[in-house]
Amino acid sequence: MLLKDKVALVTGGGQGIGEAVCKCYAKEGAKVVVVDINYDNATEVAESIKKEGGEATPFYADVTKEEDVKKMVEFTVNTYGKLDCACNNAGKSSATINLVDTPVENFNEVIDLDVRGVFFCCKEEIKAMHENGSGAIVNISSTSGLLGNPGIVPYNTSKHAVLGLTKSVALEECKNNIRINAVAPGVTETPLIKNVRDNDPKTYELFCTQIPLGRLANPEEIGNVVVFLSSDMSSYMVGSTVIVDGGVTIE
């Protein structure tokens, strides 16, 4: 197993890509702290992992609050003795609306979670990893962090920022044997997209036709890449962005 005896935490672990990352981590032998603002969802994911023979513990945290993030990392270390791997996945998109009509509050809300949240998480996770003398962090960006997407300026801005943060802090911490990389998923079969599939099949089909591979990503396909970046298999990767999008961004 790639992560045997490792301790991992995942933010936004209660559903979608975060849930898949938690389960992929556990499948590869990691003890997982499932972090989510929805504690019931986090508990359900943790219980599911335990039923499959893995080890997981739920934890409530709002990653826009620095104190919550500190408590999240402290809980992980107190529960399992260390922190080896972290996936900073918690985030949100923005409503489809042109920039000139976007309320400042909406912009701030997305930046607060998608950028400040990742900043807080990296800061506290790195401190814990300094105690180990090693670690691996994976930040979840998006293909929106690589392209221009009209109508979702707050989200597009935030995901570009995540990649900039990842590259800068990766250079700071590689000398401490802490590797930090990012994953940029394309459109993925999350609960939000499944809702589109069920209620707006034409839009769902449009999503699929725009993907060279002809289908959306399964969350587990993103989770497997996160596991790779968290393991020694990717030991020479620092500040990289792995695109998992079915070919959408091929130039």
TALINVEN-V417941 format. One record per pair of residues at least 12 apart in sequence whose C-alpha atoms are under 10 Angstrom apart, sorted by the first residue. I is the first residue (numbers start at 1). GAP is how many residues later the second one is. If there is no record, write none. Layout:
I_GAP + I_GAP
//
This chain:
1_24 + 1_25 + 1_26 + 1_27 + 1_28 + 1_29 + 1_230 + 2_23 + 2_25 + 2_26 + 2_27 + 2_28 + 2_225 + 2_226 + 2_228 + 2_229 + 2_230 + 2_231 + 3_21 + 3_22 + 3_23 + 3_24 + 3_25 + 3_26 + 3_27 + 3_28 + 3_81 + 3_82 + 3_224 + 3_225 + 3_227 + 3_228 + 3_229 + 4_21 + 4_22 + 4_23 + 4_24 + 4_25 + 4_26 + 4_27 + 4_227 + 5_23 + 5_24 + 5_25 + 5_26 + 5_79 + 6_19 + 6_20 + 6_22 + 6_23 + 6_24 + 6_25 + 6_26 + 6_74 + 6_76 + 6_77 + 6_78 + 6_79 + 6_129 + 6_224 + 6_225 + 7_18 + 7_19 + 7_22 + 7_23 + 7_24 + 7_25 + 7_26 + 7_48 + 7_49 + 7_69 + 7_70 + 7_72 + 7_73 + 7_74 + 7_75 + 7_76 + 7_77 + 7_78 + 7_79 + 7_128 + 8_14 + 8_17 + 8_18 + 8_22 + 8_23 + 8_24 + 8_25 + 8_26 + 8_48 + 8_68 + 8_69 + 8_72 + 8_74 + 8_75 + 8_76 + 8_77 + 8_78 + 8_79 + 8_127 + 8_128 + 8_129 + 8_222 + 9_12 + 9_13 + 9_16 + 9_21 + 9_22 + 9_23 + 9_24 + 9_25 + 9_26 + 9_47 + 9_48 + 9_49 + 9_50 + 9_63 + 9_64 + 9_67 + 9_74 + 9_75 + 9_76 + 9_77 + 9_78 + 9_79 + 9_116 + 9_128 + 10_12 + 10_15 + 10_22 + 10_23 + 10_24 + 10_25 + 10_26 + 10_48 + 10_49 + 10_75 + 10_76 + 10_77 + 10_78 + 10_79 + 10_80 + 10_128 + 11_22 + 11_23 + 11_24 + 11_25 + 11_26 + 11_31 + 11_48 + 11_49 + 11_50 + 11_51 + 11_52 + 11_58 + 11_61 + 11_75 + 11_76 + 11_77 + 11_78 + 11_79 + 11_80 + 11_106 + 11_107 + 11_110 + 12_22 + 12_23 + 12_24 + 12_25 + 12_26 + 12_29 + 12_30 + 12_48 + 12_49 + 12_50 + 12_51 + 12_75 + 12_76 + 12_77 + 12_78 + 12_79 + 12_80 + 13_19 + 13_20 + 13_21 + 13_22 + 13_23 + 13_24 + 13_25 + 13_26 + 13_28 + 13_29 + 13_30 + 13_32 + 13_33 + 13_45 + 13_46 + 13_74 + 13_75 + 13_76 + 13_77 + 14_20 + 14_21 + 14_22 + 14_23 + 14_24 + 14_25 + 14_26 + 14_27 + 14_28 + 14_29 + 14_30 + 14_31 + 14_32 + 14_44 + 14_45 + 14_76 + 15_21 + 15_23 + 15_26 + 15_27 + 15_29 + 15_30 + 15_175 + 15_176 + 15_204 + 16_73 + 16_172 + 16_173 + 16_174 + 16_175 + 16_176 + 16_177 + 16_202 + 16_203 + 16_204 + 17_72 + 17_73 + 17_123 + 17_168 + 17_171 + 17_172 + 17_173 + 17_174 + 17_201 + 17_202 + 17_203 + 17_204 + 17_205 + 17_206 + 18_16 + 18_17 + 18_18 + 18_24 + 18_27 + 18_69 + 18_70 + 18_71 + 18_72 + 18_122 + 18_172 + 18_201 + 18_202 + 18_204 + 18_205 + 19_15 + 19_16 + 19_17 + 19_22 + 19_23 + 19_25 + 19_26 + 19_27 + 19_30 + 19_70 + 19_171 + 19_200 + 19_201 + 19_204 + 20_25 + 20_170 + 20_198 + 20_199 + 20_200 + 20_201 + 20_202 + 20_203 + 20_204 + 20_206 + 21_13 + 21_66 + 21_68 + 21_198 + 21_199 + 21_200 + 21_201 + 21_202 + 21_203 + 21_204 + 21_205 + 21_206 + 22_12 + 22_13 + 22_20 + 22_23 + 22_24 + 22_27 + 22_34 + 22_65 + 22_198 + 22_201 + 22_204 + 22_205 + 23_22 + 23_23 + 23_25 + 23_26 + 23_27 + 23_29 + 23_31 + 23_32 + 23_33 + 23_197 + 23_200 + 23_201 + 24_25 + 24_195 + 24_196 + 24_197 + 24_198 + 24_199 + 24_200 + 24_201 + 24_202 + 24_203 + 25_24 + 25_29 + 25_31 + 25_60 + 25_62 + 25_198 + 25_199 + 25_201 + 25_202 + 25_203 + 25_205 + 25_206 + 26_20 + 26_23 + 26_24 + 26_26 + 26_27 + 26_28 + 26_29 + 26_30 + 26_201 + 27_22 + 27_25 + 27_26 + 27_27 + 27_28 + 27_200 + 28_26 + 28_196 + 28_199 + 28_203 + 29_24 + 29_25 + 29_26 + 30_24 + 30_25 + 30_26 + 30_54 + 30_55 + 30_197 + 31_18 + 31_23 + 31_24 + 31_25 + 31_26 + 31_45 + 31_49 + 31_52 + 31_53 + 31_54 + 32_14 + 32_17 + 32_22 + 32_23 + 32_24 + 32_25 + 32_26 + 32_44 + 32_48 + 32_51 + 32_53 + 32_54 + 33_13 + 33_22 + 33_23 + 33_24 + 33_25 + 33_26 + 33_39 + 33_40 + 33_42 + 33_43 + 33_46 + 33_47 + 33_50 + 33_53 + 34_12 + 34_22 + 34_23 + 34_24 + 34_25 + 34_26 + 34_27 + 34_38 + 34_42 + 35_22 + 35_23 + 35_24 + 35_25 + 35_26 + 35_27 + 35_28 + 35_34 + 35_37 + 35_53 + 35_54 + 35_55 + 36_22 + 36_23 + 36_24 + 36_25 + 36_26 + 36_27 + 36_53 + 36_54 + 37_22 + 37_23 + 37_24 + 37_25 + 37_26 + 37_53 + 38_20 + 38_21 + 38_22 + 38_23 + 38_24 + 39_19 + 39_20 + 39_21 + 39_22 + 40_18 + 40_19 + 40_20 + 41_17 + 41_19 + 42_14 + 42_15 + 42_16 + 42_17 + 42_18 + 43_13 + 43_14 + 43_15 + 43_16 + 43_17 + 44_14 + 45_12 + 45_13 + 46_12 + 46_13 + 57_18 + 57_19 + 57_22 + 57_23 + 59_12 + 59_13 + 59_16 + 59_17 + 60_12 + 62_28 + 62_51 + 62_55 + 63_25 + 63_27 + 63_28 + 63_49 + 63_50 + 63_51 + 63_53 + 63_54 + 63_55 + 63_56 + 63_57 + 63_58 + 64_26 + 64_27 + 64_45 + 64_47 + 64_48 + 64_49 + 64_50 + 64_51 + 64_52 + 64_53 + 64_54 + 64_55 + 64_56 + 64_57 + 65_47 + 65_48 + 65_51 + 65_52 + 65_55 + 65_56 + 66_50 + 66_51 + 66_53 + 66_54 + 66_55 + 66_57 + 66_58 + 67_53 + 68_52 + 68_53 + 69_48 + 69_49 + 69_51 + 69_52 + 69_53 + 69_54 + 69_55 + 69_56 + 70_50 + 70_51 + 70_53 + 70_54 + 70_55 + 71_53 + 72_49 + 72_52 + 72_53 + 73_13 + 73_48 + 73_51 + 73_52 + 73_53 + 73_54 + 73_55 + 74_50 + 74_51 + 74_54 + 76_49 + 76_52 + 77_51 + 77_52 + 81_51 + 82_46 + 82_47 + 82_49 + 82_50 + 83_42 + 83_43 + 83_44 + 83_45 + 83_46 + 83_47 + 83_48 + 83_49 + 83_51 + 83_52 + 83_53 + 84_41 + 84_42 + 84_44 + 84_45 + 84_48 + 84_49 + 84_50 + 84_51 + 84_52 + 84_53 + 84_94 + 84_146 + 84_147 + 85_40 + 85_41 + 85_44 + 85_49 + 85_50 + 85_51 + 85_52 + 85_53 + 85_93 + 85_94 + 85_95 + 85_141 + 85_142 + 85_144 + 85_145 + 85_146 + 86_35 + 86_36 + 86_39 + 86_40 + 86_43 + 86_49 + 86_50 + 86_51 + 86_52 + 86_53 + 86_94 + 86_140 + 86_144 + 87_31 + 87_34 + 87_35 + 87_38 + 87_49 + 87_50 + 87_51 + 87_52 + 87_53 + 87_93 + 87_94 + 87_95 + 87_96 + 87_136 + 87_139 + 87_140 + 87_142 + 87_143 + 88_26 + 88_29 + 88_30 + 88_31 + 88_33 + 88_34 + 88_37 + 88_49 + 88_50 + 88_51 + 88_52 + 88_53 + 88_94 + 89_25 + 89_28 + 89_29 + 89_49 + 89_50 + 89_51 + 89_52 + 89_94 + 90_23 + 90_24 + 90_25 + 90_27 + 90_28 + 90_49 + 90_50 + 91_19 + 91_20 + 91_21 + 91_22 + 91_23 + 91_24 + 91_26 + 91_27 + 91_49 + 91_50 + 91_64 + 91_67 + 91_68 + 92_17 + 92_18 + 92_19 + 92_20 + 92_21 + 92_22 + 92_62 + 92_63 + 92_66 + 93_16 + 93_17 + 93_18 + 93_20 + 93_21 + 93_59 + 93_60 + 93_61 + 93_62 + 93_63 + 93_65 + 93_66 + 94_12 + 94_13 + 94_15 + 94_16 + 94_57 + 94_58 + 94_59 + 94_60 + 94_61 + 94_62 + 95_12 + 95_56 + 95_57 + 95_58 + 95_59 + 95_60 + 96_53 + 96_54 + 96_55 + 96_56 + 96_57 + 96_58 + 96_59 + 97_53 + 97_54 + 97_55 + 97_56 + 97_57 + 98_52 + 98_53 + 98_54 + 98_55 + 99_51 + 99_52 + 99_53 + 99_54 + 99_55 + 100_51 + 101_50 + 102_49 + 102_50 + 102_51 + 102_52 + 104_50 + 106_48 + 107_45 + 107_46 + 107_47 + 107_48 + 107_50 + 107_51 + 108_46 + 109_45 + 109_46 + 110_43 + 110_44 + 110_45 + 110_46 + 110_47 + 110_48 + 110_49 + 111_43 + 111_44 + 111_45 + 111_46 + 111_47 + 111_48 + 111_50 + 112_46 + 113_45 + 114_26 + 114_27 + 114_40 + 114_41 + 114_43 + 114_44 + 114_45 + 114_47 + 114_48 + 115_26 + 115_40 + 115_42 + 115_43 + 115_44 + 115_45 + 115_46 + 115_47 + 115_48 + 115_50 + 116_42 + 116_45 + 116_46 + 118_21 + 118_22 + 118_43 + 118_44 + 118_47 + 118_48 + 119_43 + 119_46 + 119_47 + 119_50 + 121_16 + 121_18 + 122_15 + 122_16 + 122_17 + 122_43 + 122_44 + 122_47 + 122_58 + 123_46 + 125_12 + 126_43 + 126_47 + 126_50 + 126_52 + 126_53 + 126_54 + 129_47 + 129_48 + 129_49 + 130_43 + 130_46 + 130_47 + 130_48 + 132_44 + 132_45 + 132_46 + 133_43 + 133_44 + 133_45 + 134_39 + 134_40 + 134_41 + 134_42 + 134_43 + 134_44 + 134_45 + 135_38 + 135_39 + 135_41 + 135_42 + 135_43 + 135_44 + 135_45 + 135_95 + 135_96 + 136_34 + 136_38 + 136_41 + 136_42 + 136_43 + 136_44 + 136_45 + 136_93 + 136_94 + 136_95 + 136_96 + 136_98 + 136_99 + 136_102 + 137_29 + 137_33 + 137_41 + 137_42 + 137_43 + 137_44 + 137_45 + 137_89 + 137_92 + 137_93 + 138_28 + 138_41 + 138_42 + 138_43 + 138_44 + 138_45 + 138_87 + 138_88 + 138_89 + 138_90 + 138_91 + 138_92 + 138_101 + 138_102 + 138_103 + 139_20 + 139_23 + 139_24 + 139_26 + 139_27 + 139_41 + 139_42 + 139_43 + 139_44 + 139_45 + 139_87 + 139_102 + 140_19 + 140_22 + 140_23 + 140_26 + 140_41 + 140_42 + 140_43 + 140_44 + 140_45 + 140_82 + 140_86 + 140_101 + 140_102 + 141_14 + 141_15 + 141_17 + 141_18 + 141_19 + 141_20 + 141_21 + 141_22 + 141_25 + 141_41 + 141_42 + 141_43 + 141_44 + 141_45 + 141_100 + 141_101 + 141_102 + 142_13 + 142_14 + 142_16 + 142_17 + 142_18 + 142_20 + 142_21 + 142_40 + 142_41 + 142_42 + 142_43 + 142_44 + 142_45 + 142_99 + 142_100 + 142_101 + 142_102 + 142_103 + 143_13 + 143_16 + 143_17 + 143_40 + 143_41 + 143_42 + 143_43 + 143_44 + 143_99 + 143_100 + 143_101 + 143_102 + 143_105 + 143_106 + 144_12 + 144_13 + 144_14 + 144_15 + 144_16 + 144_40 + 144_41 + 144_42 + 144_43 + 144_105 + 145_12 + 145_13 + 145_14 + 145_15 + 145_16 + 145_17 + 145_18 + 145_19 + 145_39 + 145_40 + 146_13 + 146_14 + 146_17 + 146_38 + 146_95 + 146_97 + 146_103 + 147_12 + 147_13 + 147_102 + 148_12 + 159_25 + 162_20 + 163_18 + 163_19 + 163_20 + 163_21 + 163_76 + 163_77 + 163_78 + 164_75 + 165_15 + 165_16 + 165_17 + 165_74 + 166_13 + 166_14 + 166_15 + 166_16 + 166_72 + 166_73 + 166_74 + 166_75 + 167_13 + 167_14 + 167_15 + 167_71 + 167_72 + 167_73 + 167_74 + 168_12 + 168_71 + 169_12 + 169_69 + 169_70 + 170_67 + 170_68 + 170_69 + 170_70 + 171_67 + 171_68 + 173_65 + 174_63 + 174_64 + 174_65 + 177_58 + 178_57 + 178_60 + 179_50 + 179_51 + 179_52 + 179_55 + 179_56 + 179_57 + 179_58 + 179_59 + 179_60 + 179_61 + 180_49 + 180_50 + 180_57 + 180_58 + 180_59 + 180_60 + 180_61 + 181_45 + 181_48 + 181_49 + 181_53 + 181_56 + 181_57 + 181_58 + 181_59 + 181_60 + 181_61 + 182_43 + 182_44 + 182_47 + 182_56 + 182_57 + 182_58 + 182_59 + 182_60 + 182_61 + 183_39 + 183_40 + 183_42 + 183_43 + 183_46 + 183_57 + 183_58 + 183_59 + 183_60 + 183_61 + 184_38 + 184_57 + 184_58 + 184_59 + 184_60 + 184_61 + 185_32 + 185_34 + 185_36 + 185_37 + 185_40 + 185_57 + 185_58 + 185_59 + 185_60 + 185_61 + 186_25 + 186_30 + 186_31 + 186_36 + 186_57 + 186_58 + 186_59 + 186_60 + 186_61 + 186_62 + 186_63 + 187_20 + 187_21 + 187_24 + 187_28 + 187_29 + 187_30 + 187_31 + 187_32 + 187_57 + 187_58 + 187_59 + 187_61 + 188_27 + 188_28 + 188_29 + 188_30 + 188_31 + 188_32 + 188_33 + 188_34 + 188_56 + 188_57 + 189_26 + 189_27 + 189_28 + 189_29 + 189_30 + 189_31 + 190_26 + 190_27 + 190_28 + 190_29 + 193_14 + 193_23 + 204_12 + 208_38 + 210_36 + 210_37 + 210_38 + 211_34 + 211_35 + 211_36 + 211_37 + 211_38 + 212_33 + 212_34 + 212_35 + 212_36 + 212_37 + 212_38 + 213_32 + 213_33 + 213_34 + 213_35 + 214_32 + 214_33 + 215_30 + 215_31 + 216_29 + 216_30 + 217_27 + 217_28 + 217_29 + 221_23 + 222_20 + 222_21 + 222_22 + 222_23 + 225_17 + 225_18 + 225_19 + 226_16 + 229_13
//
